[in-house]
Amino acid sequence: MLTQEQNIIFQSYFTIAFLTELKNNKFLESDFFKNMKFGSPWIKESLKKISIDNQGALLIALYAMLVIPRQLINEEFEKEYAAIDLFLQQNTVNTKTTYANDKNSIKFLRHIRNAVAHSRVSFQPNKFVSFSDKGWNKKNQKKESFTTDLPLDKMGSFMQKLQKVHLEYIQRLQRKS
């Protein structure tokens, strides 16, 4: 029997996997979709225009694959998350930080997770996904900020690395049951 936390990770990942398969199988081009009746027909028309893999879906996927599990399984996958952080260090651009904790080493994954959790993500079409983290340093009594851009051509690799952690976690759960 899965715990509540395990079930959230399991279900959120499978929802993202389902959306990905809808895209991969060209669901919006299918006869089934064409014949679907929507309570609000304008939603159906909008879906045709924005597709399944849109900016909103990316935010939902990042939330499901970064924010939720990071809170629940961080310690179990410390090594994997460190590797993802290194990937981000090597592949992000235009990084600026005023966080005192970033003086020796920037924790990219923590900042990007916070940006996603607080909806501080923006898109530069065909170029970057931009992340912004803001906070208050109680010790120094000042605002701190972090910004970075991840080129769109690196977003797939980032998502695959997050997916790998999810799949490993799910496989461990299956082996235990």
TASUL-V616670 format. One line per field, one symbol per residue. ss: DSSP state (~ for helix, > for strand, _ for the rest). phi: phi as a letter, one per 40 degrees, with the letter a starting at -180 (. if undefined). burial: I if it has 16 or more other ideal C-beta (glycine too) atoms within 10 Angstrom, else O. Layout:
# TASUL-V616670
ss=???
phi=???
burial=???
This chain:
# TASUL-V616670
ss=___~~~~~~~~~~~~~~~~~~~~~__~~~_~~~~~_____~~~~~~~~~~____~~~~~~~~~~~~~~~~~~~_~~~~~~~~~~~~~~~~~>>>>>>__~~~_____~~~~~~~~~~___>>>>___>>>>>>>>>>____>>>>>>>>>>~~~~~~~~~~~~~~~~~~~~~~~~~_
phi=.ccdcccccdccccccccdccccdcfdccccdcdccbbcbdccdccdcccgccbccccccccccbbcccccbbdccbdccccccccdcdcbcbfcbabccccdcaccdccccdccccbfbbbbbdgbbbbbbbbabccccfacbaababbddcbcccccccccdcdccccccccccc
burial=OOOOOIOIIIOIIOOIOOIIOOOOOOOIOOOOOOOOOOOOOOOOOOIOOOOOOOOOIIOIIIIIIIIIIIOIIOOOIOOIIOOIIOIIOOIIOOIOIOIOOIOOOIIIIIIIIIIIIOOIIOOOOOOIIIIIIIIOOOOOOOOIOIIIIIOOOIIOOIIOIIIOIIOOIOOOOOOOO
